[in-house]
C-alpha cells in the first residue's frame, strides 16, 4: 500500500541554502505541534552558514528527525529538549539533531534506516528515516545515528563540500 520513496524522490536541486532559515521553519512548526507539553527547542546554527543542498529535501530530513524526537519525548510523559546545531570544516557541513528523550528501542536501532522496519510508533510506516537517509545520500552525504540511550539520542547529517554541481536557482 505504501510506495517506498526512492522511485518518487527527484534528484536534489543543489543550491546555497541558509541553514538557519530551514531550522527556524522546522522548529516553529514542531513547537506548535508540541502543544502544552513541557518541551524546549534550541538551535545553534551560525547565522551566515549556508549549505549546498536542496532546501525542500533538507527541510524534510531535519523535520523528520525533530518530529521523531518530539513524539518520543511526548510519549515518555517527561519534559525534554531538542537541539539542532551545525558546524562546518573544510570538507563538510555537520548538522546534529540531539534530544533528551528516552532513546530508541533496540529493535528500532537494528533496522533504523530500512523501509518498513525501523518504525517505533504504532500506525507509523517505518519510512521516515529510510527516506531521510536516502535524501541525504542523494546529496552525497550520510545520516548517522551517533548516540541513543536513556539520556537521549543524537543524529548527525553530514553533507560533503565536494564539487557536486549546483542547480541554477
Protein Blocks (a to p, Z undefined) as FASTA:
>chain_A
ZZcfklmpccdddddddfklmmmmmmmmmmmmnmmaccdddddddfklccdddfklmmmm
mmmmmmmmmmmmmmnopacdddddddddfkbccdddddfbebjafklmmmmmgghklpcb
ehiaolmmmmmmmmmmmnopacddfbdcfkbccddddddfbdcdddeZZ
